[in-house]
Amino acid sequence: MVSNHTETSVVVIGGGVSGLTLATLLRKSGVACAVLERRDRAYVEVRQRAGVVEARAVRMFERWGLADKLLGGPVAQTIDYRVNGVGRIFNLGGDNAAQGRFCTQQMLVNNLLRELIDGMGGDVRFSVADVTIQNDGDGRPRVGYSDSQGSHAIVCDYIVGCDGDRGVSRASIPDGVLTSYSHEFGYAWLAALVEAPVTGHPIMGVSDHGFVAQLPRGPQRSRYYLQCALSDGPEDWPDTRIWDEIRLRLDDDRIENAVVHDKDFVPLRSVVHAPMQYRNLFLAGDAAHLVPPTGAKGMNLALYDVDVLAEALLSAVRDQNRTALDRYSDTVLPHIWTYQDFSVWMTDTMHDAGDPALHGEFRRRTARARLDTLFDSPAAAGLHTDYQRGVV
Ligand SMILES: Cc1cc2nc3c(=O)[nH]c(=O)nc-3n(C[C@H](O)[C@H](O)[C@H](O)COP(=O)(O)OP(=O)(O)OC[C@H]3O[C@@H](n4cnc5c(N)ncnc54)[C@H](O)[C@@H]3O)c2cc1C
C-alpha cells in the first residue's frame, strides 16, 4: 500500500454541483484546493436532477465571470398551473435582469468539470473511498482517503463538506453540536426522464388522482414528476403505468407513450442541520439542508451557500481575516429558511389541492383558494414571481 501525504489550503469533499462550483470559484481566485469525489467522472457527468439556475445564481456566476461559460439560455417565463386538465398560465414577466437561465444540473456539472479540470488544471480526485476527517482543533485539519493507488492524507486549513445528505462530512461532527430540524410530507415523487419535450408551457398539475408535473430537460427530453406512495419502487411503476397516470392526471388522452430513460423515487422531506460549521469544517448544499423538489430550490440553495463560502474562504486565506468564515452559518441560514418556507408552501399547495384522500376536503379547498389567489391578486402574484425567479 502506498501512503501519500500532501498539503493544500481547502479540501472539498464531494464533486457534485456545490463542490465543483466552490472549487471553481476558489481555483479562479488562486486558492489551492482539492476535491474528493467517491464516484468516477463518467458517473458524475450523467447524473440528472435540476433544470433551472435561478436569477440570484445567474448573478453570482456573472459576478465571478463564469455565466457565459457555464450556463445555457433564458428559461420559460411561464408556468401552466393545471387543475384536473384545465390550464391557467402564470406569467413570470419579461424583465431580463431578473431571469434565470436554462441549465440542467448535468449541463452545469459538465461545464464545471471542463472549466475546472480541463481549463484550469484543477485537482479533482475521482473514485475515492474511506474518506476520514480529522478536525479536532489539534493542529491543521487532515483528510484521509483511499483509492486504487493506496491510502492518502491531505493536510489543509479548511474542509468543506459538499457530499450530500448521506456523506461523511456532517457525520464526522460530534453528537450534540448540530441541531436537525425536519419535516416529512408523507409521500414521494416518481421522477421519470422521458424522450419527449415540453411542447407548451412547463406544467405543474393538480389532480384528483395526485400531483403531476412536466418540466423541460433539453430540446428532446422532459422530466415528469408523479406523486406516489413512500413505499413505491420501480416494480410498482412499469412504463405503461407511468403513461396511463400522466394521461389520467393531466386529463389528456392525446399524450403518447415515449421512451422512459430513468426513474427515481424521491421521498419529499425538508431538513436543516444547524449550525453549518464546526471548527474548520463547513457544510454546503444538501449536506446541510434538503428541500422537496416542488419549489426547484435545492441546487439553487447549494449555489447560494458556496457563493457566500467562497468569499469567506478568500478573506480567510488571502487576507487572514476569518470574520466572514466564522459568520458563514449565520449569514446563509435566513435565506435557507426563506426557501424552506417557499418549498413547503409549494408542496402543500400542489398536493393538498389534489387527491382529497391525502389531507381531506377542507385542506383541498383552502389549497385551491391559495392557487386562485395567485391569479386574482397582483400582490400574491408578485411575491410568487419573485420566489419562482429567485430574487427573494
Ligand atoms: C428528483 C430531484 C429533482 C430536483 N430538482 C431540482 C430543481 O429543479 N431545482 C433545484 O434547484 N434543485 C433540484 N433538486 C435538488 C438538487 O439536485 C440538489 O439540491 C443538489 O444536487 C445539491 O447539490 P450538492 O452538490 O450539495 O449535492 P449532490 O449533487 O448530491 O453532490 C454530492 C456529491 O458528493 C459525493 N459524495 C457523497 N458521499 C461522498 C463521500 N463519502 N466521499 C466523497 N464524495 C462523496 C456524491 O457522489 C456527489 O457527487 C432536485 C433533486 C432531486 C432528487
The ligand as an SDF file (V2000), in Angstrom:
LIG
                    3D

 53 58  0  0  0  0  0  0  0  0999 V2000
  -35.6120   14.3930   -8.4050 C   0  0  0  0  0  0  0  0  0  0  0  0
  -34.9310   15.6540   -7.9850 C   0  0  0  0  0  0  0  0  0  0  0  0
  -35.2370   16.8220   -8.6620 C   0  0  0  0  0  0  0  0  0  0  0  0
  -34.6200   18.0240   -8.3060 C   0  0  0  0  0  0  0  0  0  0  0  0
  -34.9460   19.1580   -8.9750 N   0  0  0  0  0  0  0  0  0  0  0  0
  -34.3600   20.3170   -8.6350 C   0  0  0  0  0  0  0  0  0  0  0  0
  -34.6930   21.5120   -9.3350 C   0  0  0  0  0  0  0  0  0  0  0  0
  -35.4990   21.5080  -10.2600 O   0  0  0  0  0  0  0  0  0  0  0  0
  -34.0640   22.6540   -8.9650 N   0  0  0  0  0  0  0  0  0  0  0  0
  -33.1340   22.6820   -7.9520 C   0  0  0  0  0  0  0  0  0  0  0  0
  -32.5820   23.7650   -7.6710 O   0  0  0  0  0  0  0  0  0  0  0  0
  -32.8050   21.5550   -7.2830 N   0  0  0  0  0  0  0  0  0  0  0  0
  -33.3950   20.3780   -7.5970 C   0  0  0  0  0  0  0  0  0  0  0  0
  -33.0770   19.2410   -6.9290 N   0  0  0  0  0  0  0  0  0  0  0  0
  -32.1120   19.3170   -5.8240 C   0  0  0  0  0  0  0  0  0  0  0  0
  -30.6670   19.2840   -6.3030 C   0  0  0  0  0  0  0  0  0  0  0  0
  -30.4530   18.2310   -7.2100 O   0  0  0  0  0  0  0  0  0  0  0  0
  -29.7420   19.1430   -5.0890 C   0  0  0  0  0  0  0  0  0  0  0  0
  -30.1030   20.0970   -4.1210 O   0  0  0  0  0  0  0  0  0  0  0  0
  -28.2710   19.3240   -5.4950 C   0  0  0  0  0  0  0  0  0  0  0  0
  -27.8290   18.1870   -6.2050 O   0  0  0  0  0  0  0  0  0  0  0  0
  -27.3750   19.5410   -4.2860 C   0  0  0  0  0  0  0  0  0  0  0  0
  -26.0600   19.5910   -4.7180 O   0  0  0  0  0  0  0  0  0  0  0  0
  -24.8680   19.0850   -3.7890 P   0  0  0  0  0  0  0  0  0  0  0  0
  -23.6270   19.3210   -4.5730 O   0  0  0  0  0  0  0  0  0  0  0  0
  -24.9920   19.7030   -2.4490 O   0  0  0  0  0  0  0  0  0  0  0  0
  -25.1270   17.5300   -3.5910 O   0  0  0  0  0  0  0  0  0  0  0  0
  -25.0160   16.3650   -4.6780 P   0  0  0  0  0  0  0  0  0  0  0  0
  -25.3970   16.8520   -6.0250 O   0  0  0  0  0  0  0  0  0  0  0  0
  -25.7640   15.2120   -4.0890 O   0  0  0  0  0  0  0  0  0  0  0  0
  -23.4720   16.0190   -4.7090 O   0  0  0  0  0  0  0  0  0  0  0  0
  -22.8300   15.3700   -3.6280 C   0  0  0  0  0  0  0  0  0  0  0  0
  -21.5980   14.6700   -4.1610 C   0  0  0  0  0  0  0  0  0  0  0  0
  -20.8540   14.1220   -3.0760 O   0  0  0  0  0  0  0  0  0  0  0  0
  -20.4090   12.8180   -3.4240 C   0  0  0  0  0  0  0  0  0  0  0  0
  -20.1970   12.0780   -2.1790 N   0  0  0  0  0  0  0  0  0  0  0  0
  -21.1250   11.5850   -1.3380 C   0  0  0  0  0  0  0  0  0  0  0  0
  -20.5420   10.9530   -0.3060 N   0  0  0  0  0  0  0  0  0  0  0  0
  -19.2020   11.0600   -0.5060 C   0  0  0  0  0  0  0  0  0  0  0  0
  -18.0610   10.6180    0.2180 C   0  0  0  0  0  0  0  0  0  0  0  0
  -18.1940    9.9150    1.3450 N   0  0  0  0  0  0  0  0  0  0  0  0
  -16.8400   10.8960   -0.2670 N   0  0  0  0  0  0  0  0  0  0  0  0
  -16.6910   11.6130   -1.4040 C   0  0  0  0  0  0  0  0  0  0  0  0
  -17.7330   12.0500   -2.1500 N   0  0  0  0  0  0  0  0  0  0  0  0
  -18.9640   11.7850   -1.6940 C   0  0  0  0  0  0  0  0  0  0  0  0
  -21.5390   12.2750   -4.3010 C   0  0  0  0  0  0  0  0  0  0  0  0
  -21.1140   11.2060   -5.1170 O   0  0  0  0  0  0  0  0  0  0  0  0
  -21.9090   13.5140   -5.0970 C   0  0  0  0  0  0  0  0  0  0  0  0
  -21.1660   13.6300   -6.2810 O   0  0  0  0  0  0  0  0  0  0  0  0
  -33.6770   18.0410   -7.2540 C   0  0  0  0  0  0  0  0  0  0  0  0
  -33.3520   16.8540   -6.5850 C   0  0  0  0  0  0  0  0  0  0  0  0
  -33.9780   15.6790   -6.9450 C   0  0  0  0  0  0  0  0  0  0  0  0
  -33.6250   14.4100   -6.2040 C   0  0  0  0  0  0  0  0  0  0  0  0
  1  2  1  0
  2  3  1  0
  2 52  2  0
  3  4  2  0
  4  5  1  0
  4 50  1  0
  5  6  2  0
  6  7  1  0
  6 13  1  0
  7  8  2  0
  7  9  1  0
  9 10  1  0
 10 11  2  0
 10 12  1  0
 12 13  2  0
 13 14  1  0
 14 15  1  0
 14 50  1  0
 15 16  1  0
 16 17  1  0
 16 18  1  0
 18 19  1  0
 18 20  1  0
 20 21  1  0
 20 22  1  0
 22 23  1  0
 23 24  1  0
 24 25  2  0
 24 26  1  0
 24 27  1  0
 27 28  1  0
 28 29  2  0
 28 30  1  0
 28 31  1  0
 31 32  1  0
 32 33  1  0
 33 34  1  0
 33 48  1  0
 34 35  1  0
 35 36  1  0
 35 46  1  0
 36 37  1  0
 36 45  1  0
 37 38  2  0
 38 39  1  0
 39 40  1  0
 39 45  2  0
 40 41  1  0
 40 42  2  0
 42 43  1  0
 43 44  2  0
 44 45  1  0
 46 47  1  0
 46 48  1  0
 48 49  1  0
 50 51  2  0
 51 52  1  0
 52 53  1  0
M  END
$$$$
